[in-house]
Amino acid sequence: MKPEIVIIGSGMGGATLAASLAPTGVQIVMLERGDYMRASPECRDDDAIFKRGFFRSEEQWLTPSGAGFSPGNFYYVGGNTKFYGGVMLRYRAEDFAEMQHLGGTSPAWPLSYTDFAPWYDKAEALFDVRGHAGEDPTDPIRAGAYPFPAVPDEASIADVRARLRRAGVSPASLPLAVDIEHWLKGGDDSWDGHPDTTGAKRDAQSVGIAKAKQYENFTLITGAMVTRLQADSKQRITEIHYEKDGEFHTLKPKIAILSAGAVNSAALLLRSANDAHPTGLANSSDLVGRRFMNHNCTALMAINPLRLNTAIYQKTLYFNDFYLKGGPNNSPLGNMQLLGKITTPILRSQARIPTRVADWITRHSVDWYAMSEDLPSLESRVTVKGDQIVLDWKRSNWESHEALVAQAKKVMRKAGYPILLSRAFDRATPSHQCGTAVFGTDPKASVLDLHCRAHDHPNLFVVDASFLPNSAAVNPALTIAAQALRVAEHIKHKDLKE
C-alpha cells in the first residue's frame, strides 16, 4: 500500500480533514490506535463511565517527579470527541488579539477573526450545529444563522434562564452538535461525557469519518499504534512506522498529517529524534511540546433546597458576562456553561458521601462548568522518557479562575441558589489540551506555518489542538474543525497539484 496521504489520528482535526480531502480521489490512509466504539449497556451507565472508568485507557503518563497518573484520554475511532459535550463555540473575536489577564498575557493569533470566520461557517454546517446567534453580547460577527435551531431548554432550565436574566447576566443557548431528538431515543440521560454509538452526537466519527468512508480511496486502519516518523536528507517525511497486532508496518506517503492530540502529537515528534534531528522532528525552534495549555476548570453545583431540577440533559445554557471583563481592573475571567446533569453515581464517583445525601443534592442542583484561560509558558511542556510521556503542566492564570468562580457564585446566590459546592479539575481530567506545536510566521518562534505545515518538513502537517497559540476560554472543538477545513483546502489547491 502506497497512499498519497497518511493521517495519524481520527479525532476532530484528522477526521474533519479526511472528510474534506476524500472527495479529491487521492489515496488516503488513516491510522488510529483505537477501535470503533461498540454499543453496550456501559455507554449509558454513569457508574461504569465515571467511577469504574470502563472506557478509559490504562495508559499512564508521568509527572516530572516520576509519579504515574491516568490522563483520562480515550482511544477510539473519533478520539476524545466520542465523550465530548458537543459544544461548538467560536473563539471570540478578541481571542485572536493579544489580551491581558491577571496572570499574564494571552498572545495574538497570526490570523484575525475575519480571516478565520468563513471556516467557522463551514465547520458549523459540516457538524449540523444547533444554536441561536445574538443572545451573547460577546458573540463575534457571523455571516448568518446556525444550521439548525438551538437545542431547547427543559422546563427547569428555562426557569434557570429567567432567573439568570433577573440576576443581571445574559444567558445564551449553547451551540451544540447534537441531534437531541435522536439522542433521547436511546434513554433519559445527558450526552455530556457519555459515548455515542448512534450518530445522535455529531462527533469526529459520526461526521468526519462517516463522510470520508463514503469514498473508496479512503482507508481506516484501527489498532495501529504509530511509533515513529522518518525524514530524509531533504527533510521530507518518507516513512511512517506503526505496530498492529504485534506486527510492524511502514507506509511511505507523499504527505504526512499528524492529528493524534496535542500531547500525543508532540510526543511522537519527540520520539522520532535521530542523528539529524537530535531533539525531535519539526523541532528546530525547540518549541515542540512546549506551551502546553489545559483549561482551568471547576465544577460548580448551585443548590436550592426548595426547588427540584427535573432536567435530563440540562446542557443548553452559557453566559459570558465575565469573559472579557468583570475581574480586578475589569480584567477578563472566562466562560460559564452548564454541565450535563450530574447524577448520584457521578457525584459519588467524585465524593465519598452517602447515597441518600447524593440523591438529595443532585435532585436540587443545577450543575455548571467554569472555564478560564490557561496561558502559554515555555516551561509548561510535554517531554518523553523512552516510550513514556512526561507532562509538566504549569497551571497559570489561576487568579482569574478563582475570580470567575467567585463572580459566578454571586450570580447564583442572586438567582436563588444559596448552597454552592465547587471542585476544581486536576491534571487527570483532560480539559482541552492544546498548544504544543504552535503555528506562526516565524520559524524561530513557532513549529508550524499558517497552514499548519511544519517549518522544518515540507510534507508534514499537524492538524489538531497542537497548533493553537492560546487556549482562550471556550471549548476548542469548532476551532480545530475550522482549521482542519482551512488546511485541507490549502492542501487540495497546492500540495496535491505539485
One Martini backbone bead per residue (centre of mass of N, CA, C, O) as a GRO file, in nm:
protein
  498
    1MET     BB    1   0.093   0.038   0.025
    2LYS     BB    2   0.066   0.379  -0.141
    3PRO     BB    3  -0.007   0.656  -0.014
    4GLU     BB    4  -0.042   1.001  -0.031
    5ILE     BB    5  -0.204   0.996   0.249
    6VAL     BB    6  -0.137   1.031   0.605
    7ILE     BB    7  -0.338   0.987   0.898
    8ILE     BB    8  -0.288   1.061   1.245
    9GLY     BB    9  -0.579   1.026   1.358
   10SER     BB   10  -0.957   1.054   1.450
   11GLY     BB   11  -1.021   1.320   1.535
   12MET     BB   12  -1.127   1.628   1.469
   13GLY     BB   13  -0.899   1.697   1.269
   14GLY     BB   14  -0.862   1.435   1.099
   15ALA     BB   15  -1.162   1.386   1.020
   16THR     BB   16  -1.216   1.657   0.880
   17LEU     BB   17  -0.993   1.634   0.672
   18ALA     BB   18  -1.091   1.370   0.541
   19ALA     BB   19  -1.368   1.478   0.444
   20SER     BB   20  -1.230   1.693   0.249
   21LEU     BB   21  -1.021   1.494   0.083
   22ALA     BB   22  -1.172   1.244  -0.033
   23PRO     BB   23  -1.302   1.378  -0.304
   24THR     BB   24  -1.023   1.381  -0.472
   25GLY     BB   25  -0.912   1.056  -0.493
   26VAL     BB   26  -0.696   1.016  -0.309
   27GLN     BB   27  -0.489   0.824  -0.125
   28ILE     BB   28  -0.612   0.735   0.204
   29VAL     BB   29  -0.465   0.693   0.531
   30MET     BB   30  -0.580   0.591   0.852
   31LEU     BB   31  -0.444   0.603   1.184
   32GLU     BB   32  -0.569   0.405   1.465
   33ARG     BB   33  -0.521   0.287   1.787
   34GLY     BB   34  -0.807   0.224   1.797
   35ASP     BB   35  -1.148   0.155   1.803
   36TYR     BB   36  -1.458   0.099   1.780
   37MET     BB   37  -1.740   0.187   1.917
   38ARG     BB   38  -1.946  -0.010   2.113
   39ALA     BB   39  -2.238  -0.119   2.187
   40SER     BB   40  -2.347  -0.067   2.534
   41PRO     BB   41  -2.454  -0.035   2.855
   42GLU     BB   42  -2.210   0.158   2.940
   43CYS     BB   43  -2.287   0.415   2.768
   44ARG     BB   44  -2.536   0.464   3.009
   45ASP     BB   45  -2.328   0.430   3.263
   46ASP     BB   46  -2.218   0.619   3.517
   47ASP     BB   47  -2.051   0.419   3.682
   48ALA     BB   48  -1.873   0.314   3.449
   49ILE     BB   49  -1.758   0.591   3.354
   50PHE     BB   50  -1.689   0.758   3.639
   51LYS     BB   51  -1.580   0.520   3.830
   52ARG     BB   52  -1.460   0.265   3.653
   53GLY     BB   53  -1.346   0.343   3.369
   54PHE     BB   54  -1.429   0.163   3.118
   55PHE     BB   55  -1.305   0.358   2.866
   56ARG     BB   56  -1.036   0.389   2.974
   57SER     BB   57  -0.721   0.402   2.966
   58GLU     BB   58  -0.421   0.242   3.100
   59GLU     BB   59  -0.259   0.471   3.068
   60GLN     BB   60   0.058   0.627   3.163
   61TRP     BB   61   0.171   0.913   3.299
   62LEU     BB   62   0.414   1.159   3.388
   63THR     BB   63   0.567   1.327   3.613
   64PRO     BB   64   0.858   1.486   3.689
   65SER     BB   65   0.890   1.283   3.948
   66GLY     BB   66   0.751   0.991   3.829
   67ALA     BB   67   0.458   0.995   3.858
   68GLY     BB   68   0.168   0.833   3.801
   69PHE     BB   69  -0.108   0.890   3.559
   70SER     BB   70  -0.433   0.932   3.450
   71PRO     BB   71  -0.538   1.130   3.167
   72GLY     BB   72  -0.829   1.061   3.029
   73ASN     BB   73  -0.805   0.920   2.769
   74PHE     BB   74  -0.937   0.830   2.438
   75TYR     BB   75  -0.929   0.521   2.226
   76TYR     BB   76  -1.100   0.598   1.938
   77VAL     BB   77  -1.301   0.638   1.697
   78GLY     BB   78  -1.289   0.997   1.739
   79GLY     BB   79  -1.181   1.006   2.006
   80ASN     BB   80  -1.271   1.238   2.246
   81THR     BB   81  -1.550   1.299   2.100
   82LYS     BB   82  -1.712   1.058   2.219
   83PHE     BB   83  -1.718   1.247   2.511
   84TYR     BB   84  -1.821   1.505   2.439
   85GLY     BB   85  -2.047   1.797   2.467
   86GLY     BB   86  -2.090   1.942   2.171
   87VAL     BB   87  -1.939   2.208   2.182
   88MET     BB   88  -1.958   2.503   1.932
   89LEU     BB   89  -1.755   2.742   1.993
   90ARG     BB   90  -1.636   3.039   1.933
   91TYR     BB   91  -1.414   3.239   1.920
   92ARG     BB   92  -1.352   3.534   2.004
   93ALA     BB   93  -1.234   3.807   1.854
   94GLU     BB   94  -1.036   3.881   2.096
   95ASP     BB   95  -0.867   3.604   2.087
   96PHE     BB   96  -0.689   3.706   1.829
   97ALA     BB   97  -0.577   3.894   2.040
   98GLU     BB   98  -0.420   4.053   2.261
   99MET     BB   99  -0.442   3.964   2.621
  100GLN     BB  100  -0.502   4.073   2.943
  101HIS     BB  101  -0.426   3.920   3.249
  102LEU     BB  102  -0.366   3.848   3.569
  103GLY     BB  103  -0.137   3.614   3.471
  104GLY     BB  104  -0.108   3.767   3.182
  105THR     BB  105  -0.046   3.686   2.838
  106SER     BB  106  -0.233   3.661   2.549
  107PRO     BB  107  -0.171   3.575   2.245
  108ALA     BB  108  -0.170   3.629   1.924
  109TRP     BB  109  -0.267   3.569   1.627
  110PRO     BB  110  -0.177   3.535   1.276
  111LEU     BB  111  -0.484   3.579   1.272
  112SER     BB  112  -0.800   3.679   1.213
  113TYR     BB  113  -1.127   3.654   1.251
  114THR     BB  114  -1.197   3.727   0.958
  115ASP     BB  115  -1.026   3.501   0.831
  116PHE     BB  116  -1.180   3.258   0.998
  117ALA     BB  117  -1.495   3.268   0.980
  118PRO     BB  118  -1.563   3.091   0.721
  119TRP     BB  119  -1.474   2.823   0.871
  120TYR     BB  120  -1.690   2.824   1.080
  121ASP     BB  121  -1.925   2.799   0.891
  122LYS     BB  122  -1.840   2.521   0.773
  123ALA     BB  123  -1.828   2.363   1.041
  124GLU     BB  124  -2.122   2.403   1.127
  125ALA     BB  125  -2.240   2.260   0.880
  126LEU     BB  126  -2.101   1.982   0.909
  127PHE     BB  127  -2.213   1.955   1.233
  128ASP     BB  128  -2.504   2.057   1.277
  129VAL     BB  129  -2.543   2.316   1.433
  130ARG     BB  130  -2.704   2.427   1.732
  131GLY     BB  131  -2.854   2.762   1.750
  132HIS     BB  132  -2.838   3.122   1.876
  133ALA     BB  133  -2.788   3.420   1.764
  134GLY     BB  134  -2.722   3.714   1.980
  135GLU     BB  135  -2.740   3.656   2.299
  136ASP     BB  136  -2.436   3.718   2.312
  137PRO     BB  137  -2.237   3.996   2.353
  138THR     BB  138  -1.962   3.828   2.249
  139ASP     BB  139  -2.043   3.777   1.980
  140PRO     BB  140  -1.940   3.728   1.682
  141ILE     BB  141  -1.934   3.784   1.371
  142ARG     BB  142  -2.172   3.662   1.122
  143ALA     BB  143  -2.324   3.549   0.826
  144GLY     BB  144  -2.537   3.368   1.000
  145ALA     BB  145  -2.714   3.126   1.087
  146TYR     BB  146  -2.768   2.845   1.208
  147PRO     BB  147  -2.848   2.540   1.080
  148PHE     BB  148  -2.997   2.510   1.366
  149PRO     BB  149  -3.180   2.512   1.619
  150ALA     BB  150  -3.182   2.515   1.934
  151VAL     BB  151  -3.161   2.347   2.205
  152PRO     BB  152  -3.393   2.295   2.428
  153ASP     BB  153  -3.517   2.382   2.712
  154GLU     BB  154  -3.595   2.279   2.996
  155ALA     BB  155  -3.797   2.371   3.243
  156SER     BB  156  -3.574   2.417   3.459
  157ILE     BB  157  -3.390   2.588   3.258
  158ALA     BB  158  -3.585   2.811   3.192
  159ASP     BB  159  -3.581   2.913   3.483
  160VAL     BB  160  -3.280   2.975   3.494
  161ARG     BB  161  -3.276   3.183   3.270
  162ALA     BB  162  -3.465   3.385   3.412
  163ARG     BB  163  -3.292   3.420   3.670
  164LEU     BB  164  -3.038   3.529   3.532
  165ARG     BB  165  -3.161   3.781   3.419
  166ARG     BB  166  -3.244   3.896   3.702
  167ALA     BB  167  -2.929   3.884   3.793
  168GLY     BB  168  -2.775   4.035   3.522
  169VAL     BB  169  -2.745   3.831   3.292
  170SER     BB  170  -2.663   3.658   2.957
  171PRO     BB  171  -2.817   3.411   2.851
  172ALA     BB  172  -2.723   3.136   2.631
  173SER     BB  173  -2.715   2.926   2.369
  174LEU     BB  174  -2.570   2.643   2.307
  175PRO     BB  175  -2.363   2.523   2.076
  176LEU     BB  176  -2.472   2.211   1.919
  177ALA     BB  177  -2.371   1.866   1.823
  178VAL     BB  178  -2.701   1.776   1.852
  179ASP     BB  179  -2.952   1.526   1.825
  180ILE     BB  180  -3.191   1.521   2.052
  181GLU     BB  181  -3.403   1.325   1.950
  182HIS     BB  182  -3.208   1.091   1.901
  183TRP     BB  183  -3.084   1.068   2.181
  184LEU     BB  184  -3.356   1.011   2.353
  185LYS     BB  185  -3.406   0.723   2.230
  186GLY     BB  186  -3.168   0.595   2.429
  187GLY     BB  187  -3.244   0.789   2.677
  188ASP     BB  188  -3.241   0.944   3.012
  189ASP     BB  189  -2.976   1.149   2.932
  190SER     BB  190  -2.663   1.270   2.897
  191TRP     BB  191  -2.400   1.336   2.661
  192ASP     BB  192  -2.208   1.429   2.873
  193GLY     BB  193  -1.948   1.194   2.879
  194HIS     BB  194  -2.094   1.022   2.662
  195PRO     BB  195  -2.108   0.773   2.452
  196ASP     BB  196  -2.162   0.741   2.090
  197THR     BB  197  -2.334   0.498   1.849
  198THR     BB  198  -2.578   0.664   1.671
  199GLY     BB  199  -2.523   0.988   1.575
  200ALA     BB  200  -2.643   1.212   1.762
  201LYS     BB  201  -2.357   1.279   1.801
  202ARG     BB  202  -2.146   1.517   1.641
  203ASP     BB  203  -1.866   1.366   1.560
  204ALA     BB  204  -1.581   1.255   1.418
  205GLN     BB  205  -1.714   0.983   1.330
  206SER     BB  206  -2.019   1.063   1.244
  207VAL     BB  207  -1.886   1.264   1.033
  208GLY     BB  208  -1.595   1.247   0.916
  209ILE     BB  209  -1.566   0.938   0.875
  210ALA     BB  210  -1.834   0.887   0.734
  211LYS     BB  211  -1.767   1.064   0.486
  212ALA     BB  212  -1.498   0.931   0.398
  213LYS     BB  213  -1.623   0.631   0.363
  214GLN     BB  214  -1.771   0.700   0.083
  215TYR     BB  215  -1.473   0.653  -0.016
  216GLU     BB  216  -1.249   0.428  -0.165
  217ASN     BB  217  -0.976   0.606  -0.102
  218PHE     BB  218  -1.052   0.535   0.196
  219THR     BB  219  -0.852   0.425   0.484
  220LEU     BB  220  -0.905   0.243   0.790
  221ILE     BB  221  -0.676   0.179   1.061
  222THR     BB  222  -0.692  -0.013   1.331
  223GLY     BB  223  -0.472  -0.070   1.586
  224ALA     BB  224  -0.257   0.173   1.514
  225MET     BB  225   0.069   0.222   1.635
  226VAL     BB  226   0.260   0.490   1.625
  227THR     BB  227   0.624   0.523   1.661
  228ARG     BB  228   0.740   0.673   1.387
  229LEU     BB  229   0.927   0.909   1.207
  230GLN     BB  230   1.081   0.972   0.877
  231ALA     BB  231   1.359   1.149   0.743
  232ASP     BB  232   1.529   1.303   0.501
  233SER     BB  233   1.770   1.512   0.360
  234LYS     BB  234   1.508   1.704   0.267
  235GLN     BB  235   1.291   1.679   0.516
  236ARG     BB  236   1.117   1.451   0.438
  237ILE     BB  237   0.857   1.244   0.491
  238THR     BB  238   0.898   0.887   0.424
  239GLU     BB  239   0.812   0.744   0.708
  240ILE     BB  240   0.566   0.524   0.870
  241HIS     BB  241   0.552   0.372   1.183
  242TYR     BB  242   0.371   0.066   1.277
  243GLU     BB  243   0.156  -0.113   1.506
  244LYS     BB  244  -0.013  -0.442   1.449
  245ASP     BB  245  -0.066  -0.720   1.606
  246GLY     BB  246   0.264  -0.737   1.651
  247GLU     BB  247   0.317  -0.580   1.385
  248PHE     BB  248   0.528  -0.424   1.146
  249HIS     BB  249   0.494  -0.109   0.968
  250THR     BB  250   0.509   0.074   0.643
  251LEU     BB  251   0.475   0.407   0.526
  252LYS     BB  252   0.487   0.611   0.199
  253PRO     BB  253   0.416   0.926   0.178
  254LYS     BB  254   0.363   1.241   0.052
  255ILE     BB  255   0.168   1.300   0.306
  256ALA     BB  256   0.181   1.409   0.647
  257ILE     BB  257  -0.067   1.373   0.918
  258LEU     BB  258  -0.097   1.510   1.240
  259SER     BB  259  -0.375   1.386   1.482
  260ALA     BB  260  -0.327   1.288   1.818
  261GLY     BB  261  -0.289   1.528   1.983
  262ALA     BB  262  -0.113   1.742   2.173
  263VAL     BB  263   0.054   1.524   2.320
  264ASN     BB  264   0.099   1.289   2.111
  265SER     BB  265   0.221   1.456   1.884
  266ALA     BB  266   0.466   1.557   2.038
  267ALA     BB  267   0.576   1.279   2.123
  268LEU     BB  268   0.628   1.170   1.836
  269LEU     BB  269   0.831   1.385   1.749
  270LEU     BB  270   1.033   1.324   1.980
  271ARG     BB  271   1.069   1.010   1.919
  272SER     BB  272   1.188   1.088   1.614
  273ALA     BB  273   1.464   1.106   1.678
  274ASN     BB  274   1.790   1.185   1.538
  275ASP     BB  275   2.088   1.277   1.419
  276ALA     BB  276   1.953   1.524   1.257
  277HIS     BB  277   1.719   1.518   1.512
  278PRO     BB  278   1.787   1.520   1.844
  279THR     BB  279   1.497   1.682   1.939
  280GLY     BB  280   1.330   1.624   1.694
  281LEU     BB  281   1.080   1.681   1.502
  282ALA     BB  282   1.005   2.010   1.422
  283ASN     BB  283   1.254   2.133   1.644
  284SER     BB  284   1.433   2.398   1.586
  285SER     BB  285   1.274   2.584   1.808
  286ASP     BB  286   1.210   2.425   2.079
  287LEU     BB  287   0.859   2.383   2.084
  288VAL     BB  288   0.808   2.100   2.116
  289GLY     BB  289   0.578   2.066   2.391
  290ARG     BB  290   0.540   2.349   2.435
  291ARG     BB  291   0.282   2.545   2.560
  292PHE     BB  292   0.105   2.398   2.742
  293MET     BB  293  -0.258   2.360   2.758
  294ASN     BB  294  -0.520   2.364   3.029
  295HIS     BB  295  -0.792   2.432   3.139
  296ASN     BB  296  -0.948   2.611   3.380
  297CYS     BB  297  -1.153   2.411   3.605
  298THR     BB  298  -1.500   2.404   3.742
  299ALA     BB  299  -1.729   2.258   3.948
  300LEU     BB  300  -2.076   2.378   3.992
  301MET     BB  301  -2.318   2.362   4.255
  302ALA     BB  302  -2.652   2.475   4.248
  303ILE     BB  303  -2.864   2.517   4.542
  304ASN     BB  304  -3.220   2.451   4.602
  305PRO     BB  305  -3.418   2.313   4.850
  306LEU     BB  306  -3.710   2.415   4.698
  307ARG     BB  307  -3.584   2.300   4.416
  308LEU     BB  308  -3.632   2.111   4.140
  309ASN     BB  309  -3.441   1.917   3.904
  310THR     BB  310  -3.575   1.770   3.593
  311ALA     BB  311  -3.345   1.737   3.422
  312ILE     BB  312  -3.163   1.545   3.186
  313TYR     BB  313  -2.940   1.722   3.013
  314GLN     BB  314  -2.923   2.063   3.062
  315LYS     BB  315  -2.706   2.145   2.817
  316THR     BB  316  -2.800   2.492   2.706
  317LEU     BB  317  -2.612   2.695   2.873
  318TYR     BB  318  -2.463   3.031   2.881
  319PHE     BB  319  -2.212   3.276   3.009
  320ASN     BB  320  -2.010   3.599   2.922
  321ASP     BB  321  -1.991   3.844   3.132
  322PHE     BB  322  -1.670   3.742   3.220
  323TYR     BB  323  -1.484   3.720   2.966
  324LEU     BB  324  -1.383   4.048   2.922
  325LYS     BB  325  -1.485   4.094   3.223
  326GLY     BB  326  -1.500   4.145   3.603
  327GLY     BB  327  -1.236   4.187   3.718
  328PRO     BB  328  -0.973   4.310   3.817
  329ASN     BB  329  -0.962   4.584   3.629
  330ASN     BB  330  -1.156   4.446   3.422
  331SER     BB  331  -1.083   4.162   3.373
  332PRO     BB  332  -1.063   3.866   3.235
  333LEU     BB  333  -1.211   3.529   3.300
  334GLY     BB  334  -1.479   3.371   3.151
  335ASN     BB  335  -1.672   3.071   3.132
  336MET     BB  336  -2.026   2.973   3.154
  337GLN     BB  337  -2.152   2.632   3.176
  338LEU     BB  338  -2.332   2.369   3.138
  339LEU     BB  339  -2.373   2.066   3.242
  340GLY     BB  340  -2.437   1.774   3.260
  341LYS     BB  341  -2.625   1.596   3.451
  342ILE     BB  342  -2.582   1.532   3.774
  343THR     BB  343  -2.551   1.232   3.933
  344THR     BB  344  -2.515   1.016   4.179
  345PRO     BB  345  -2.279   0.850   4.053
  346ILE     BB  346  -2.107   1.093   3.982
  347LEU     BB  347  -2.078   1.217   4.264
  348ARG     BB  348  -1.966   0.949   4.403
  349SER     BB  349  -1.702   0.945   4.223
  350GLN     BB  350  -1.598   1.231   4.382
  351ALA     BB  351  -1.757   1.154   4.659
  352ARG     BB  352  -1.785   1.058   5.004
  353ILE     BB  353  -2.119   0.988   5.001
  354PRO     BB  354  -2.420   0.926   5.064
  355THR     BB  355  -2.676   0.840   4.868
  356ARG     BB  356  -2.895   1.017   4.998
  357VAL     BB  357  -2.738   1.283   4.971
  358ALA     BB  358  -2.686   1.273   4.666
  359ASP     BB  359  -2.980   1.269   4.581
  360TRP     BB  360  -3.053   1.546   4.694
  361ILE     BB  361  -2.850   1.719   4.547
  362THR     BB  362  -2.920   1.634   4.244
  363ARG     BB  363  -3.224   1.727   4.259
  364HIS     BB  364  -3.125   2.048   4.344
  365SER     BB  365  -2.924   2.086   4.110
  366VAL     BB  366  -2.711   2.309   3.924
  367ASP     BB  367  -2.468   2.246   3.664
  368TRP     BB  368  -2.134   2.374   3.636
  369TYR     BB  369  -1.883   2.527   3.406
  370ALA     BB  370  -1.573   2.661   3.473
  371MET     BB  371  -1.376   2.870   3.235
  372SER     BB  372  -1.026   2.932   3.188
  373GLU     BB  373  -0.737   3.065   3.094
  374ASP     BB  374  -0.445   2.923   2.976
  375LEU     BB  375  -0.117   3.012   2.967
  376PRO     BB  376   0.164   3.030   2.799
  377SER     BB  377   0.463   2.818   2.849
  378LEU     BB  378   0.780   2.693   2.817
  379GLU     BB  379   0.752   2.507   3.094
  380SER     BB  380   0.498   2.394   2.965
  381ARG     BB  381   0.531   2.036   2.908
  382VAL     BB  382   0.632   1.790   2.673
  383THR     BB  383   0.785   1.475   2.724
  384VAL     BB  384   1.029   1.206   2.697
  385LYS     BB  385   1.076   0.857   2.837
  386GLY     BB  386   1.098   0.698   2.598
  387ASP     BB  387   0.767   0.581   2.597
  388GLN     BB  388   0.717   0.804   2.796
  389ILE     BB  389   0.505   1.044   2.918
  390VAL     BB  390   0.576   1.386   3.011
  391LEU     BB  391   0.391   1.606   3.232
  392ASP     BB  392   0.444   1.970   3.270
  393TRP     BB  393   0.207   2.146   3.426
  394LYS     BB  394   0.173   2.505   3.429
  395ARG     BB  395  -0.035   2.656   3.594
  396SER     BB  396  -0.236   2.941   3.500
  397ASN     BB  397  -0.436   3.204   3.587
  398TRP     BB  398  -0.585   3.138   3.865
  399GLU     BB  399  -0.698   3.410   3.958
  400SER     BB  400  -0.913   3.428   3.739
  401HIS     BB  401  -1.067   3.172   3.819
  402GLU     BB  402  -1.141   3.254   4.105
  403ALA     BB  403  -1.300   3.505   4.013
  404LEU     BB  404  -1.512   3.355   3.847
  405VAL     BB  405  -1.629   3.179   4.071
  406ALA     BB  406  -1.711   3.416   4.251
  407GLN     BB  407  -1.904   3.551   4.049
  408ALA     BB  408  -2.089   3.307   4.006
  409LYS     BB  409  -2.186   3.287   4.300
  410LYS     BB  410  -2.327   3.558   4.306
  411VAL     BB  411  -2.530   3.493   4.085
  412MET     BB  412  -2.659   3.241   4.217
  413ARG     BB  413  -2.766   3.378   4.467
  414LYS     BB  414  -2.939   3.588   4.312
  415ALA     BB  415  -3.100   3.338   4.162
  416GLY     BB  416  -3.157   3.122   4.419
  417TYR     BB  417  -2.862   2.982   4.528
  418PRO     BB  418  -2.733   2.924   4.849
  419ILE     BB  419  -2.591   2.654   4.757
  420LEU     BB  420  -2.229   2.593   4.713
  421LEU     BB  421  -2.043   2.369   4.506
  422SER     BB  422  -1.684   2.308   4.458
  423ARG     BB  423  -1.450   2.176   4.193
  424ALA     BB  424  -1.149   2.125   4.075
  425PHE     BB  425  -0.959   2.038   3.819
  426ASP     BB  426  -0.721   1.813   3.716
  427ARG     BB  427  -0.477   1.644   3.531
  428ALA     BB  428  -0.687   1.390   3.491
  429THR     BB  429  -0.845   1.616   3.330
  430PRO     BB  430  -0.918   1.671   2.997
  431SER     BB  431  -0.910   2.031   2.928
  432HIS     BB  432  -0.814   2.108   2.640
  433GLN     BB  433  -0.558   2.029   2.495
  434CYS     BB  434  -0.277   2.252   2.402
  435GLY     BB  435   0.013   2.412   2.223
  436THR     BB  436   0.274   2.208   2.115
  437ALA     BB  437   0.247   2.334   1.788
  438VAL     BB  438   0.268   2.620   1.690
  439PHE     BB  439   0.159   2.879   1.493
  440GLY     BB  440   0.338   3.079   1.232
  441THR     BB  441   0.586   3.295   1.073
  442ASP     BB  442   0.821   3.210   1.275
  443PRO     BB  443   1.049   2.951   1.300
  444LYS     BB  444   1.162   3.047   1.592
  445ALA     BB  445   0.836   3.084   1.718
  446SER     BB  446   0.752   2.814   1.560
  447VAL     BB  447   0.636   2.506   1.407
  448LEU     BB  448   0.417   2.632   1.221
  449ASP     BB  449   0.242   2.745   0.978
  450LEU     BB  450  -0.057   2.884   0.859
  451HIS     BB  451  -0.108   2.561   0.746
  452CYS     BB  452   0.034   2.346   0.946
  453ARG     BB  453   0.320   2.343   0.848
  454ALA     BB  454   0.622   2.245   0.886
  455HIS     BB  455   0.906   2.424   0.873
  456ASP     BB  456   1.106   2.156   0.846
  457HIS     BB  457   0.860   2.003   0.672
  458PRO     BB  458   0.699   2.001   0.361
  459ASN     BB  459   0.506   1.713   0.437
  460LEU     BB  460   0.413   1.831   0.728
  461PHE     BB  461   0.123   1.806   0.936
  462VAL     BB  462  -0.069   1.974   1.207
  463VAL     BB  463  -0.421   1.871   1.301
  464ASP     BB  464  -0.475   2.009   1.600
  465ALA     BB  465  -0.444   2.161   1.913
  466SER     BB  466  -0.138   2.233   1.881
  467PHE     BB  467  -0.162   2.514   1.712
  468LEU     BB  468  -0.247   2.677   1.948
  469PRO     BB  469  -0.154   2.990   2.094
  470ASN     BB  470  -0.430   2.972   2.248
  471SER     BB  471  -0.712   2.882   2.469
  472ALA     BB  472  -0.885   3.055   2.585
  473ALA     BB  473  -1.255   3.007   2.710
  474VAL     BB  474  -1.327   2.773   2.504
  475ASN     BB  475  -1.421   2.533   2.321
  476PRO     BB  476  -1.213   2.383   2.051
  477ALA     BB  477  -1.359   2.210   1.830
  478LEU     BB  478  -1.439   2.419   1.610
  479THR     BB  479  -1.150   2.529   1.559
  480ILE     BB  480  -1.027   2.266   1.464
  481ALA     BB  481  -1.223   2.217   1.228
  482ALA     BB  482  -1.172   2.482   1.076
  483GLN     BB  483  -0.868   2.437   1.032
  484ALA     BB  484  -0.893   2.172   0.875
  485LEU     BB  485  -1.044   2.295   0.635
  486ARG     BB  486  -0.827   2.502   0.563
  487VAL     BB  487  -0.596   2.300   0.513
  488ALA     BB  488  -0.734   2.124   0.300
  489GLU     BB  489  -0.758   2.346   0.087
  490HIS     BB  490  -0.456   2.389   0.055
  491ILE     BB  491  -0.378   2.103  -0.030
  492LYS     BB  492  -0.559   2.085  -0.283
  493HIS     BB  493  -0.429   2.363  -0.427
  494LYS     BB  494  -0.116   2.264  -0.385
  495ASP     BB  495   0.007   1.979  -0.303
  496LEU     BB  496  -0.168   1.802  -0.516
  497LYS     BB  497  -0.027   1.978  -0.771
  498GLU     BB  498   0.294   1.906  -0.744
   0.00000   0.00000   0.00000
